Amino acid sequence: MWLLSQEESLSLRVSLSLYKCSLVVSMKQFFHAWKEVEASLKMIAFFCFQIFQAAIAKIFMKNWCVQSLLAF
């Protein structure tokens, strides 16, 4: 077992505290960045849904027009 002087012990504790702080900051930055990615993905999904919905409406409209013309 090795012993540390008071200065070394204090230095080690300060280093560990700084490491913990930087780790917490890094995790907060990661979660903030993830929230931005999540919001972007939701926006992309919404636009894809809108495009899909418009395409389906167009297909139904074409079918309805064709059926209306054939009915005459």
CHARMM-style PDB file with segment names, atoms N, HN, CA, C and O in Angstrom:
ATOM      1  N   MET     1       0.849  -1.177   0.000  1.00  0.00      PROA
ATOM      2  CA  MET     1       0.000   0.000   0.000  1.00  0.00      PROA
ATOM      3  C   MET     1       0.894   1.239   0.000  1.00  0.00      PROA
ATOM      4  O   MET     1       1.905   1.288   0.700  1.00  0.00      PROA
ATOM      5  N   TRP     2       0.515   2.218  -0.779  1.00  0.00      PROA
ATOM      6  HN  TRP     2      -0.307   2.178  -1.348  1.00  0.00      PROA
ATOM      7  CA  TRP     2       1.325   3.429  -0.829  1.00  0.00      PROA
ATOM      8  C   TRP     2       0.549   4.598  -0.245  1.00  0.00      PROA
ATOM      9  O   TRP     2      -0.677   4.656  -0.343  1.00  0.00      PROA
ATOM     10  N   LEU     3       1.254   5.500   0.346  1.00  0.00      PROA
ATOM     11  HN  LEU     3       2.250   5.453   0.425  1.00  0.00      PROA
ATOM     12  CA  LEU     3       0.642   6.656   0.994  1.00  0.00      PROA
ATOM     13  C   LEU     3       0.948   7.910   0.195  1.00  0.00      PROA
ATOM     14  O   LEU     3       2.022   8.055  -0.389  1.00  0.00      PROA
ATOM     15  N   LEU     4      -0.010   8.800   0.184  1.00  0.00      PROA
ATOM     16  HN  LEU     4      -0.882   8.683   0.658  1.00  0.00      PROA
ATOM     17  CA  LEU     4       0.168  10.071  -0.514  1.00  0.00      PROA
ATOM     18  C   LEU     4       0.385  11.181   0.503  1.00  0.00      PROA
ATOM     19  O   LEU     4      -0.144  11.148   1.614  1.00  0.00      PROA
ATOM     20  N   SER     5       1.154  12.133   0.105  1.00  0.00      PROA
ATOM     21  HN  SER     5       1.584  12.160  -0.798  1.00  0.00      PROA
ATOM     22  CA  SER     5       1.294  13.314   0.963  1.00  0.00      PROA
ATOM     23  C   SER     5      -0.012  14.102   0.879  1.00  0.00      PROA
ATOM     24  O   SER     5      -0.858  13.831   0.027  1.00  0.00      PROA
ATOM     25  N   GLN     6      -0.164  15.065   1.760  1.00  0.00      PROA
ATOM     26  HN  GLN     6       0.523  15.286   2.453  1.00  0.00      PROA
ATOM     27  CA  GLN     6      -1.384  15.875   1.746  1.00  0.00      PROA
ATOM     28  C   GLN     6      -1.532  16.622   0.426  1.00  0.00      PROA
ATOM     29  O   GLN     6      -2.634  16.726  -0.111  1.00  0.00      PROA
ATOM     30  N   GLU     7      -0.433  17.136  -0.092  1.00  0.00      PROA
ATOM     31  HN  GLU     7       0.463  17.051   0.345  1.00  0.00      PROA
ATOM     32  CA  GLU     7      -0.481  17.872  -1.361  1.00  0.00      PROA
ATOM     33  C   GLU     7      -0.885  16.952  -2.510  1.00  0.00      PROA
ATOM     34  O   GLU     7      -1.700  17.315  -3.357  1.00  0.00      PROA
ATOM     35  N   GLU     8      -0.300  15.757  -2.522  1.00  0.00      PROA
ATOM     36  HN  GLU     8       0.362  15.462  -1.833  1.00  0.00      PROA
ATOM     37  CA  GLU     8      -0.641  14.803  -3.579  1.00  0.00      PROA
ATOM     38  C   GLU     8      -2.098  14.359  -3.466  1.00  0.00      PROA
ATOM     39  O   GLU     8      -2.792  14.207  -4.471  1.00  0.00      PROA
ATOM     40  N   SER     9      -2.545  14.157  -2.248  1.00  0.00      PROA
ATOM     41  HN  SER     9      -1.981  14.281  -1.431  1.00  0.00      PROA
ATOM     42  CA  SER     9      -3.927  13.752  -2.015  1.00  0.00      PROA
ATOM     43  C   SER     9      -4.892  14.844  -2.479  1.00  0.00      PROA
ATOM     44  O   SER     9      -5.889  14.569  -3.146  1.00  0.00      PROA
ATOM     45  N   LEU    10      -4.579  16.079  -2.113  1.00  0.00      PROA
ATOM     46  HN  LEU    10      -3.769  16.303  -1.571  1.00  0.00      PROA
ATOM     47  CA  LEU    10      -5.406  17.208  -2.533  1.00  0.00      PROA
ATOM     48  C   LEU    10      -5.398  17.339  -4.049  1.00  0.00      PROA
ATOM     49  O   LEU    10      -6.441  17.558  -4.665  1.00  0.00      PROA
ATOM     50  N   SER    11      -4.236  17.207  -4.639  1.00  0.00      PROA
ATOM     51  HN  SER    11      -3.389  17.029  -4.138  1.00  0.00      PROA
ATOM     52  CA  SER    11      -4.109  17.295  -6.091  1.00  0.00      PROA
ATOM     53  C   SER    11      -4.928  16.202  -6.775  1.00  0.00      PROA
ATOM     54  O   SER    11      -5.592  16.447  -7.782  1.00  0.00      PROA
ATOM     55  N   LEU    12      -4.872  15.006  -6.222  1.00  0.00      PROA
ATOM     56  HN  LEU    12      -4.332  14.806  -5.404  1.00  0.00      PROA
ATOM     57  CA  LEU    12      -5.632  13.891  -6.782  1.00  0.00      PROA
ATOM     58  C   LEU    12      -7.131  14.137  -6.664  1.00  0.00      PROA
ATOM     59  O   LEU    12      -7.883  13.876  -7.603  1.00  0.00      PROA
ATOM     60  N   ARG    13      -7.566  14.641  -5.508  1.00  0.00      PROA
ATOM     61  HN  ARG    13      -6.955  14.853  -4.745  1.00  0.00      PROA
ATOM     62  CA  ARG    13      -8.991  14.929  -5.323  1.00  0.00      PROA
ATOM     63  C   ARG    13      -9.469  16.017  -6.274  1.00  0.00      PROA
ATOM     64  O   ARG    13     -10.559  15.921  -6.838  1.00  0.00      PROA
ATOM     65  N   VAL    14      -8.652  17.052  -6.450  1.00  0.00      PROA
ATOM     66  HN  VAL    14      -7.767  17.130  -5.992  1.00  0.00      PROA
ATOM     67  CA  VAL    14      -9.006  18.126  -7.384  1.00  0.00      PROA
ATOM     68  C   VAL    14      -9.087  17.577  -8.806  1.00  0.00      PROA
ATOM     69  O   VAL    14     -10.010  17.905  -9.553  1.00  0.00      PROA
ATOM     70  N   SER    15      -8.126  16.749  -9.173  1.00  0.00      PROA
ATOM     71  HN  SER    15      -7.377  16.483  -8.567  1.00  0.00      PROA
ATOM     72  CA  SER    15      -8.129  16.151 -10.513  1.00  0.00      PROA
ATOM     73  C   SER    15      -9.373  15.302 -10.733  1.00  0.00      PROA
ATOM     74  O   SER    15     -10.009  15.374 -11.784  1.00  0.00      PROA
ATOM     75  N   LEU    16      -9.715  14.491  -9.723  1.00  0.00      PROA
ATOM     76  HN  LEU    16      -9.198  14.432  -8.869  1.00  0.00      PROA
ATOM     77  CA  LEU    16     -10.918  13.662  -9.843  1.00  0.00      PROA
ATOM     78  C   LEU    16     -12.175  14.516  -9.921  1.00  0.00      PROA
ATOM     79  O   LEU    16     -13.089  14.202 -10.683  1.00  0.00      PROA
ATOM     80  N   SER    17     -12.231  15.578  -9.150  1.00  0.00      PROA
ATOM     81  HN  SER    17     -11.489  15.833  -8.530  1.00  0.00      PROA
ATOM     82  CA  SER    17     -13.390  16.472  -9.192  1.00  0.00      PROA
ATOM     83  C   SER    17     -13.521  17.126 -10.561  1.00  0.00      PROA
ATOM     84  O   SER    17     -14.618  17.215 -11.113  1.00  0.00      PROA
ATOM     85  N   LEU    18     -12.399  17.580 -11.104  1.00  0.00      PROA
ATOM     86  HN  LEU    18     -11.508  17.507 -10.656  1.00  0.00      PROA
ATOM     87  CA  LEU    18     -12.425  18.185 -12.441  1.00  0.00      PROA
ATOM     88  C   LEU    18     -12.841  17.165 -13.494  1.00  0.00      PROA
ATOM     89  O   LEU    18     -13.591  17.485 -14.416  1.00  0.00      PROA
ATOM     90  N   TYR    19     -12.351  15.934 -13.351  1.00  0.00      PROA
ATOM     91  HN  TYR    19     -11.741  15.674 -12.602  1.00  0.00      PROA
ATOM     92  CA  TYR    19     -12.724  14.872 -14.285  1.00  0.00      PROA
ATOM     93  C   TYR    19     -14.224  14.613 -14.220  1.00  0.00      PROA
ATOM     94  O   TYR    19     -14.881  14.482 -15.253  1.00  0.00      PROA
ATOM     95  N   LYS    20     -14.774  14.537 -12.986  1.00  0.00      PROA
ATOM     96  HN  LYS    20     -14.241  14.644 -12.147  1.00  0.00      PROA
ATOM     97  CA  LYS    20     -16.217  14.316 -12.829  1.00  0.00      PROA
ATOM     98  C   LYS    20     -17.003  15.460 -13.456  1.00  0.00      PROA
ATOM     99  O   LYS    20     -18.000  15.227 -14.140  1.00  0.00      PROA
ATOM    100  N   CYS    21     -16.560  16.692 -13.226  1.00  0.00      PROA
ATOM    101  HN  CYS    21     -15.751  16.881 -12.670  1.00  0.00      PROA
ATOM    102  CA  CYS    21     -17.248  17.854 -13.799  1.00  0.00      PROA
ATOM    103  C   CYS    21     -17.220  17.808 -15.322  1.00  0.00      PROA
ATOM    104  O   CYS    21     -18.233  18.068 -15.970  1.00  0.00      PROA
ATOM    105  N   SER    22     -16.075  17.480 -15.890  1.00  0.00      PROA
ATOM    106  HN  SER    22     -15.252  17.269 -15.363  1.00  0.00      PROA
ATOM    107  CA  SER    22     -15.983  17.436 -17.347  1.00  0.00      PROA
ATOM    108  C   SER    22     -16.832  16.302 -17.906  1.00  0.00      PROA
ATOM    109  O   SER    22     -17.404  16.426 -18.988  1.00  0.00      PROA
ATOM    110  N   LEU    23     -16.915  15.196 -17.170  1.00  0.00      PROA
ATOM    111  HN  LEU    23     -16.450  15.095 -16.290  1.00  0.00      PROA
ATOM    112  CA  LEU    23     -17.752  14.081 -17.595  1.00  0.00      PROA
ATOM    113  C   LEU    23     -19.222  14.475 -17.579  1.00  0.00      PROA
ATOM    114  O   LEU    23     -19.965  14.154 -18.506  1.00  0.00      PROA
ATOM    115  N   VAL    24     -19.644  15.172 -16.525  1.00  0.00      PROA
ATOM    116  HN  VAL    24     -19.041  15.433 -15.772  1.00  0.00      PROA
ATOM    117  CA  VAL    24     -21.032  15.632 -16.427  1.00  0.00      PROA
ATOM    118  C   VAL    24     -21.344  16.616 -17.551  1.00  0.00      PROA
ATOM    119  O   VAL    24     -22.404  16.535 -18.172  1.00  0.00      PROA
ATOM    120  N   VAL    25     -20.428  17.539 -17.811  1.00  0.00      PROA
ATOM    121  HN  VAL    25     -19.567  17.604 -17.307  1.00  0.00      PROA
ATOM    122  CA  VAL    25     -20.628  18.511 -18.890  1.00  0.00      PROA
ATOM    123  C   VAL    25     -20.718  17.789 -20.230  1.00  0.00      PROA
ATOM    124  O   VAL    25     -21.569  18.118 -21.058  1.00  0.00      PROA
ATOM    125  N   SER    26     -19.848  16.809 -20.447  1.00  0.00      PROA
ATOM    126  HN  SER    26     -19.157  16.542 -19.775  1.00  0.00      PROA
ATOM    127  CA  SER    26     -19.874  16.047 -21.697  1.00  0.00      PROA
ATOM    128  C   SER    26     -21.195  15.310 -21.859  1.00  0.00      PROA
ATOM    129  O   SER    26     -21.760  15.276 -22.953  1.00  0.00      PROA
ATOM    130  N   MET    27     -21.687  14.723 -20.778  1.00  0.00      PROA
ATOM    131  HN  MET    27     -21.228  14.751 -19.890  1.00  0.00      PROA
ATOM    132  CA  MET    27     -22.961  14.008 -20.845  1.00  0.00      PROA
ATOM    133  C   MET    27     -24.102  14.972 -21.136  1.00  0.00      PROA
ATOM    134  O   MET    27     -25.000  14.651 -21.914  1.00  0.00      PROA
ATOM    135  N   LYS    28     -24.075  16.157 -20.515  1.00  0.00      PROA
ATOM    136  HN  LYS    28     -23.345  16.418 -19.883  1.00  0.00      PROA
ATOM    137  CA  LYS    28     -25.120  17.147 -20.778  1.00  0.00      PROA
ATOM    138  C   LYS    28     -25.075  17.596 -22.232  1.00  0.00      PROA
ATOM    139  O   LYS    28     -26.117  17.754 -22.870  1.00  0.00      PROA
ATOM    140  N   GLN    29     -23.862  17.803 -22.760  1.00  0.00      PROA
ATOM    141  HN  GLN    29     -23.016  17.675 -22.242  1.00  0.00      PROA
ATOM    142  CA  GLN    29     -23.729  18.188 -24.164  1.00  0.00      PROA
ATOM    143  C   GLN    29     -24.242  17.082 -25.072  1.00  0.00      PROA
ATOM    144  O   GLN    29     -24.906  17.355 -26.072  1.00  0.00      PROA
ATOM    145  N   PHE    30     -23.938  15.837 -24.730  1.00  0.00      PROA
ATOM    146  HN  PHE    30     -23.399  15.615 -23.918  1.00  0.00      PROA
ATOM    147  CA  PHE    30     -24.415  14.709 -25.526  1.00  0.00      PROA
ATOM    148  C   PHE    30     -25.938  14.671 -25.539  1.00  0.00      PROA
ATOM    149  O   PHE    30     -26.545  14.532 -26.601  1.00  0.00      PROA
ATOM    150  N   PHE    31     -26.565  14.794 -24.361  1.00  0.00      PROA
ATOM    151  HN  PHE    31     -26.072  14.907 -23.498  1.00  0.00      PROA
ATOM    152  CA  PHE    31     -28.018  14.732 -24.296  1.00  0.00      PROA
ATOM    153  C   PHE    31     -28.655  15.910 -25.018  1.00  0.00      PROA
ATOM    154  O   PHE    31     -29.702  15.758 -25.648  1.00  0.00      PROA
ATOM    155  N   HSD    32     -28.030  17.090 -24.932  1.00  0.00      PROA
ATOM    156  HN  HSD    32     -27.180  17.213 -24.420  1.00  0.00      PROA
ATOM    157  CA  HSD    32     -28.549  18.247 -25.661  1.00  0.00      PROA
ATOM    158  C   HSD    32     -28.466  17.995 -27.165  1.00  0.00      PROA
ATOM    159  O   HSD    32     -29.411  18.276 -27.902  1.00  0.00      PROA
ATOM    160  N   ALA    33     -27.333  17.465 -27.612  1.00  0.00      PROA
ATOM    161  HN  ALA    33     -26.565  17.237 -27.014  1.00  0.00      PROA
ATOM    162  CA  ALA    33     -27.169  17.157 -29.041  1.00  0.00      PROA
ATOM    163  C   ALA    33     -28.161  16.078 -29.464  1.00  0.00      PROA
ATOM    164  O   ALA    33     -28.713  16.142 -30.563  1.00  0.00      PROA
ATOM    165  N   TRP    34     -28.393  15.084 -28.598  1.00  0.00      PROA
ATOM    166  HN  TRP    34     -27.945  15.033 -27.705  1.00  0.00      PROA
ATOM    167  CA  TRP    34     -29.339  14.022 -28.928  1.00  0.00      PROA
ATOM    168  C   TRP    34     -30.746  14.586 -29.061  1.00  0.00      PROA
ATOM    169  O   TRP    34     -31.499  14.162 -29.937  1.00  0.00      PROA
ATOM    170  N   LYS    35     -31.112  15.535 -28.204  1.00  0.00      PROA
ATOM    171  HN  LYS    35     -30.501  15.879 -27.492  1.00  0.00      PROA
ATOM    172  CA  LYS    35     -32.440  16.155 -28.299  1.00  0.00      PROA
ATOM    173  C   LYS    35     -32.591  16.877 -29.635  1.00  0.00      PROA
ATOM    174  O   LYS    35     -33.664  16.842 -30.237  1.00  0.00      PROA
ATOM    175  N   GLU    36     -31.526  17.533 -30.104  1.00  0.00      PROA
ATOM    176  HN  GLU    36     -30.654  17.561 -29.615  1.00  0.00      PROA
ATOM    177  CA  GLU    36     -31.575  18.203 -31.403  1.00  0.00      PROA
ATOM    178  C   GLU    36     -31.723  17.190 -32.530  1.00  0.00      PROA
ATOM    179  O   GLU    36     -32.482  17.414 -33.473  1.00  0.00      PROA
ATOM    180  N   VAL    37     -31.005  16.079 -32.436  1.00  0.00      PROA
ATOM    181  HN  VAL    37     -30.389  15.897 -31.669  1.00  0.00      PROA
ATOM    182  CA  VAL    37     -31.117  15.019 -33.452  1.00  0.00      PROA
ATOM    183  C   VAL    37     -32.529  14.441 -33.434  1.00  0.00      PROA
ATOM    184  O   VAL    37     -33.127  14.212 -34.485  1.00  0.00      PROA
ATOM    185  N   GLU    38     -33.052  14.209 -32.247  1.00  0.00      PROA
ATOM    186  HN  GLU    38     -32.566  14.395 -31.393  1.00  0.00      PROA
ATOM    187  CA  GLU    38     -34.398  13.660 -32.109  1.00  0.00      PROA
ATOM    188  C   GLU    38     -35.433  14.606 -32.723  1.00  0.00      PROA
ATOM    189  O   GLU    38     -36.349  14.159 -33.415  1.00  0.00      PROA
ATOM    190  N   ALA    39     -35.292  15.899 -32.475  1.00  0.00      PROA
ATOM    191  HN  ALA    39     -34.549  16.262 -31.913  1.00  0.00      PROA
ATOM    192  CA  ALA    39     -36.216  16.879 -33.054  1.00  0.00      PROA
ATOM    193  C   ALA    39     -36.107  16.890 -34.577  1.00  0.00      PROA
ATOM    194  O   ALA    39     -37.119  16.988 -35.271  1.00  0.00      PROA
ATOM    195  N   SER    40     -34.894  16.791 -35.095  1.00  0.00      PROA
ATOM    196  HN  SER    40     -34.072  16.711 -34.531  1.00  0.00      PROA
ATOM    197  CA  SER    40     -34.702  16.759 -36.547  1.00  0.00      PROA
ATOM    198  C   SER    40     -35.336  15.514 -37.152  1.00  0.00      PROA
ATOM    199  O   SER    40     -35.971  15.587 -38.204  1.00  0.00      PROA
ATOM    200  N   LEU    41     -35.168  14.376 -36.494  1.00  0.00      PROA
ATOM    201  HN  LEU    41     -34.652  14.317 -35.639  1.00  0.00      PROA
ATOM    202  CA  LEU    41     -35.766  13.136 -36.997  1.00  0.00      PROA
ATOM    203  C   LEU    41     -37.289  13.211 -36.983  1.00  0.00      PROA
ATOM    204  O   LEU    41     -37.946  12.712 -37.897  1.00  0.00      PROA
ATOM    205  N   LYS    42     -37.848  13.830 -35.954  1.00  0.00      PROA
ATOM    206  HN  LYS    42     -37.314  14.235 -35.211  1.00  0.00      PROA
ATOM    207  CA  LYS    42     -39.304  13.990 -35.901  1.00  0.00      PROA
ATOM    208  C   LYS    42     -39.787  14.881 -37.036  1.00  0.00      PROA
ATOM    209  O   LYS    42     -40.825  14.614 -37.642  1.00  0.00      PROA
ATOM    210  N   MET    43     -39.027  15.950 -37.325  1.00  0.00      PROA
ATOM    211  HN  MET    43     -38.184  16.167 -36.832  1.00  0.00      PROA
ATOM    212  CA  MET    43     -39.401  16.842 -38.413  1.00  0.00      PROA
ATOM    213  C   MET    43     -39.330  16.113 -39.758  1.00  0.00      PROA
ATOM    214  O   MET    43     -40.220  16.257 -40.595  1.00  0.00      PROA
ATOM    215  N   ILE    44     -38.270  15.333 -39.957  1.00  0.00      PROA
ATOM    216  HN  ILE    44     -37.546  15.216 -39.276  1.00  0.00      PROA
ATOM    217  CA  ILE    44     -38.126  14.566 -41.198  1.00  0.00      PROA
ATOM    218  C   ILE    44     -39.273  13.565 -41.330  1.00  0.00      PROA
ATOM    219  O   ILE    44     -39.837  13.411 -42.413  1.00  0.00      PROA
ATOM    220  N   ALA    45     -39.618  12.891 -40.245  1.00  0.00      PROA
ATOM    221  HN  ALA    45     -39.159  13.016 -39.365  1.00  0.00      PROA
ATOM    222  CA  ALA    45     -40.727  11.931 -40.268  1.00  0.00      PROA
ATOM    223  C   ALA    45     -42.034  12.635 -40.605  1.00  0.00      PROA
ATOM    224  O   ALA    45     -42.848  12.100 -41.358  1.00  0.00      PROA
ATOM    225  N   PHE    46     -42.244  13.820 -40.060  1.00  0.00      PROA
ATOM    226  HN  PHE    46     -41.583  14.254 -39.448  1.00  0.00      PROA
ATOM    227  CA  PHE    46     -43.462  14.577 -40.347  1.00  0.00      PROA
ATOM    228  C   PHE    46     -43.537  14.936 -41.829  1.00  0.00      PROA
ATOM    229  O   PHE    46     -44.589  14.783 -42.450  1.00  0.00      PROA
ATOM    230  N   PHE    47     -42.420  15.418 -42.405  1.00  0.00      PROA
ATOM    231  HN  PHE    47     -41.565  15.542 -41.900  1.00  0.00      PROA
ATOM    232  CA  PHE    47     -42.415  15.770 -43.825  1.00  0.00      PROA
ATOM    233  C   PHE    47     -42.625  14.539 -44.700  1.00  0.00      PROA
ATOM    234  O   PHE    47     -43.336  14.609 -45.703  1.00  0.00      PROA
ATOM    235  N   CYS    48     -42.013  13.412 -44.332  1.00  0.00      PROA
ATOM    236  HN  CYS    48     -41.436  13.356 -43.518  1.00  0.00      PROA
ATOM    237  CA  CYS    48     -42.218  12.169 -45.090  1.00  0.00      PROA
ATOM    238  C   CYS    48     -43.683  11.750 -45.031  1.00  0.00      PROA
ATOM    239  O   CYS    48     -44.248  11.313 -46.033  1.00  0.00      PROA
ATOM    240  N   PHE    49     -44.294  11.882 -43.859  1.00  0.00      PROA
ATOM    241  HN  PHE    49     -43.834  12.236 -43.045  1.00  0.00      PROA
ATOM    242  CA  PHE    49     -45.711  11.554 -43.720  1.00  0.00      PROA
ATOM    243  C   PHE    49     -46.562  12.465 -44.597  1.00  0.00      PROA
ATOM    244  O   PHE    49     -47.512  12.005 -45.231  1.00  0.00      PROA
ATOM    245  N   GLN    50     -46.226  13.756 -44.638  1.00  0.00      PROA
ATOM    246  HN  GLN    50     -45.454  14.130 -44.123  1.00  0.00      PROA
ATOM    247  CA  GLN    50     -46.975  14.690 -45.481  1.00  0.00      PROA
ATOM    248  C   GLN    50     -46.861  14.311 -46.958  1.00  0.00      PROA
ATOM    249  O   GLN    50     -47.849  14.352 -47.691  1.00  0.00      PROA
ATOM    250  N   ILE    51     -45.656  13.944 -47.389  1.00  0.00      PROA
ATOM    251  HN  ILE    51     -44.854  13.911 -46.793  1.00  0.00      PROA
ATOM    252  CA  ILE    51     -45.450  13.539 -48.782  1.00  0.00      PROA
ATOM    253  C   ILE    51     -46.236  12.264 -49.075  1.00  0.00      PROA
ATOM    254  O   ILE    51     -46.887  12.160 -50.115  1.00  0.00      PROA
ATOM    255  N   PHE    52     -46.179  11.300 -48.166  1.00  0.00      PROA
ATOM    256  HN  PHE    52     -45.651  11.384 -47.321  1.00  0.00      PROA
ATOM    257  CA  PHE    52     -46.917  10.050 -48.330  1.00  0.00      PROA
ATOM    258  C   PHE    52     -48.415  10.321 -48.401  1.00  0.00      PROA
ATOM    259  O   PHE    52     -49.115   9.756 -49.241  1.00  0.00      PROA
ATOM    260  N   GLN    53     -48.898  11.176 -47.527  1.00  0.00      PROA
ATOM    261  HN  GLN    53     -48.330  11.636 -46.844  1.00  0.00      PROA
ATOM    262  CA  GLN    53     -50.321  11.510 -47.492  1.00  0.00      PROA
ATOM    263  C   GLN    53     -50.746  12.180 -48.801  1.00  0.00      PROA
ATOM    264  O   GLN    53     -51.815  11.879 -49.332  1.00  0.00      PROA
ATOM    265  N   ALA    54     -49.918  13.082 -49.319  1.00  0.00      PROA
ATOM    266  HN  ALA    54     -49.050  13.327 -48.888  1.00  0.00      PROA
ATOM    267  CA  ALA    54     -50.231  13.753 -50.584  1.00  0.00      PROA
ATOM    268  C   ALA    54     -50.229  12.754 -51.738  1.00  0.00      PROA
ATOM    269  O   ALA    54     -51.073  12.836 -52.630  1.00  0.00      PROA
ATOM    270  N   ALA    55     -49.289  11.818 -51.726  1.00  0.00      PROA
ATOM    271  HN  ALA    55     -48.603  11.752 -51.001  1.00  0.00      PROA
ATOM    272  CA  ALA    55     -49.234  10.807 -52.789  1.00  0.00      PROA
ATOM    273  C   ALA    55     -50.468   9.916 -52.756  1.00  0.00      PROA
ATOM    274  O   ALA    55     -51.036   9.611 -53.805  1.00  0.00      PROA
ATOM    275  N   ILE    56     -50.887   9.500 -51.581  1.00  0.00      PROA
ATOM    276  HN  ILE    56     -50.425   9.747 -50.729  1.00  0.00      PROA
ATOM    277  CA  ILE    56     -52.094   8.669 -51.447  1.00  0.00      PROA
ATOM    278  C   ILE    56     -53.317   9.445 -51.921  1.00  0.00      PROA
ATOM    279  O   ILE    56     -54.163   8.904 -52.633  1.00  0.00      PROA
ATOM    280  N   ALA    57     -53.410  10.712 -51.529  1.00  0.00      PROA
ATOM    281  HN  ALA    57     -52.723  11.152 -50.951  1.00  0.00      PROA
ATOM    282  CA  ALA    57     -54.543  11.539 -51.961  1.00  0.00      PROA
ATOM    283  C   ALA    57     -54.557  11.673 -53.480  1.00  0.00      PROA
ATOM    284  O   ALA    57     -55.621  11.630 -54.096  1.00  0.00      PROA
ATOM    285  N   LYS    58     -53.391  11.835 -54.081  1.00  0.00      PROA
ATOM    286  HN  LYS    58     -52.527  11.870 -53.581  1.00  0.00      PROA
ATOM    287  CA  LYS    58     -53.303  11.966 -55.536  1.00  0.00      PROA
ATOM    288  C   LYS    58     -53.748  10.672 -56.223  1.00  0.00      PROA
ATOM    289  O   LYS    58     -54.459  10.713 -57.226  1.00  0.00      PROA
ATOM    290  N   ILE    59     -53.332   9.534 -55.685  1.00  0.00      PROA
ATOM    291  HN  ILE    59     -52.754   9.501 -54.869  1.00  0.00      PROA
ATOM    292  CA  ILE    59     -53.736   8.241 -56.255  1.00  0.00      PROA
ATOM    293  C   ILE    59     -55.246   8.077 -56.166  1.00  0.00      PROA
ATOM    294  O   ILE    59     -55.883   7.677 -57.140  1.00  0.00      PROA
ATOM    295  N   PHE    60     -55.829   8.382 -55.005  1.00  0.00      PROA
ATOM    296  HN  PHE    60     -55.311   8.706 -54.213  1.00  0.00      PROA
ATOM    297  CA  PHE    60     -57.280   8.261 -54.856  1.00  0.00      PROA
ATOM    298  C   PHE    60     -58.006   9.228 -55.777  1.00  0.00      PROA
ATOM    299  O   PHE    60     -59.049   8.892 -56.338  1.00  0.00      PROA
ATOM    300  N   MET    61     -57.454  10.435 -55.935  1.00  0.00      PROA
ATOM    301  HN  MET    61     -56.606  10.708 -55.479  1.00  0.00      PROA
ATOM    302  CA  MET    61     -58.077  11.426 -56.808  1.00  0.00      PROA
ATOM    303  C   MET    61     -58.060  10.936 -58.249  1.00  0.00      PROA
ATOM    304  O   MET    61     -59.052  11.080 -58.962  1.00  0.00      PROA
ATOM    305  N   LYS    62     -56.936  10.355 -58.688  1.00  0.00      PROA
ATOM    306  HN  LYS    62     -56.130  10.238 -58.108  1.00  0.00      PROA
ATOM    307  CA  LYS    62     -56.855   9.824 -60.055  1.00  0.00      PROA
ATOM    308  C   LYS    62     -57.857   8.696 -60.242  1.00  0.00      PROA
ATOM    309  O   LYS    62     -58.564   8.648 -61.249  1.00  0.00      PROA
ATOM    310  N   ASN    63     -57.920   7.785 -59.268  1.00  0.00      PROA
ATOM    311  HN  ASN    63     -57.347   7.824 -58.450  1.00  0.00      PROA
ATOM    312  CA  ASN    63     -58.872   6.676 -59.362  1.00  0.00      PROA
ATOM    313  C   ASN    63     -60.302   7.189 -59.403  1.00  0.00      PROA
ATOM    314  O   ASN    63     -61.126   6.677 -60.160  1.00  0.00      PROA
ATOM    315  N   TRP    64     -60.600   8.198 -58.593  1.00  0.00      PROA
ATOM    316  HN  TRP    64     -59.930   8.614 -57.978  1.00  0.00      PROA
ATOM    317  CA  TRP    64     -61.944   8.755 -58.561  1.00  0.00      PROA
ATOM    318  C   TRP    64     -62.276   9.408 -59.896  1.00  0.00      PROA
ATOM    319  O   TRP    64     -63.387   9.248 -60.401  1.00  0.00      PROA
ATOM    320  N   CYS    65     -61.317  10.151 -60.481  1.00  0.00      PROA
ATOM    321  HN  CYS    65     -60.414  10.282 -60.070  1.00  0.00      PROA
ATOM    322  CA  CYS    65     -61.541  10.801 -61.777  1.00  0.00      PROA
ATOM    323  C   CYS    65     -61.760   9.763 -62.872  1.00  0.00      PROA
ATOM    324  O   CYS    65     -62.656   9.913 -63.702  1.00  0.00      PROA
ATOM    325  N   VAL    66     -60.950   8.721 -62.873  1.00  0.00      PROA
ATOM    326  HN  VAL    66     -60.222   8.600 -62.198  1.00  0.00      PROA
ATOM    327  CA  VAL    66     -61.093   7.662 -63.886  1.00  0.00      PROA
ATOM    328  C   VAL    66     -62.439   6.976 -63.732  1.00  0.00      PROA
ATOM    329  O   VAL    66     -63.128   6.735 -64.723  1.00  0.00      PROA
ATOM    330  N   GLN    67     -62.818   6.664 -62.517  1.00  0.00      PROA
ATOM    331  HN  GLN    67     -62.259   6.860 -61.712  1.00  0.00      PROA
ATOM    332  CA  GLN    67     -64.101   6.000 -62.293  1.00  0.00      PROA
ATOM    333  C   GLN    67     -65.260   6.911 -62.676  1.00  0.00      PROA
ATOM    334  O   GLN    67     -66.266   6.443 -63.208  1.00  0.00      PROA
ATOM    335  N   SER    68     -65.128   8.210 -62.410  1.00  0.00      PROA
ATOM    336  HN  SER    68     -64.310   8.590 -61.978  1.00  0.00      PROA
ATOM    337  CA  SER    68     -66.183   9.156 -62.782  1.00  0.00      PROA
ATOM    338  C   SER    68     -66.321   9.230 -64.293  1.00  0.00      PROA
ATOM    339  O   SER    68     -67.435   9.254 -64.816  1.00  0.00      PROA
ATOM    340  N   LEU    69     -65.189   9.267 -65.001  1.00  0.00      PROA
ATOM    341  HN  LEU    69     -64.284   9.248 -64.575  1.00  0.00      PROA
ATOM    342  CA  LEU    69     -65.229   9.328 -66.462  1.00  0.00      PROA
ATOM    343  C   LEU    69     -65.786   8.034 -67.051  1.00  0.00      PROA
ATOM    344  O   LEU    69     -66.518   8.069 -68.040  1.00  0.00      PROA
ATOM    345  N   LEU    70     -65.446   6.903 -66.454  1.00  0.00      PROA
ATOM    346  HN  LEU    70     -64.852   6.875 -65.650  1.00  0.00      PROA
ATOM    347  CA  LEU    70     -65.960   5.626 -66.946  1.00  0.00      PROA
ATOM    348  C   LEU    70     -67.450   5.479 -66.667  1.00  0.00      PROA
ATOM    349  O   LEU    70     -68.145   4.758 -67.382  1.00  0.00      PROA
ATOM    350  N   ALA    71     -67.938   6.147 -65.649  1.00  0.00      PROA
ATOM    351  HN  ALA    71     -67.373   6.733 -65.069  1.00  0.00      PROA
ATOM    352  CA  ALA    71     -69.356   6.056 -65.299  1.00  0.00      PROA
ATOM    353  C   ALA    71     -70.230   6.755 -66.333  1.00  0.00      PROA
ATOM    354  O   ALA    71     -71.398   6.404 -66.498  1.00  0.00      PROA
ATOM    355  N   PHE    72     -69.663   7.754 -67.037  1.00  0.00      PROA
ATOM    356  HN  PHE    72     -68.714   8.039 -66.903  1.00  0.00      PROA
ATOM    357  CA  PHE    72     -70.464   8.478 -68.035  1.00  0.00      PROA
ATOM    358  C   PHE    72     -70.657   7.659 -69.220  1.00  0.00      PROA
ATOM    359  OT1 PHE    72     -71.305   8.092 -70.172  1.00  0.00      PROA
TER     360      PHE     72
END
